[in-house]
């Protein structure tokens, strides 16, 4: 039996600035995934945007590689947002 592909679902809420992962579902194609995500994850009109991503397209790092992946950033403090002063009038960064 062929199973439909798995899609990861991201919703941007009415009061949010970023999409958040809310779950997964199976669908035949992207449009069906959006329609099903709307029905399953936004039943109370809380969403303003839906992203669907084929789960097979997501590549994740291995948690065991944490030190080699993230350690080099410790000596680059200038890359951290707290290194720079932020003007008070700048919002949502």
Secondary structure, DSSP 4 states (H G I P E B T S, - for coil): ---PEEEEEEEEETT-SSEEEEEEEEESSHHHHHHHHHHHH-TTS-EEEEEEEEGGG-----GGGHHHHHGGGGG-GGGSGGGS---TT----
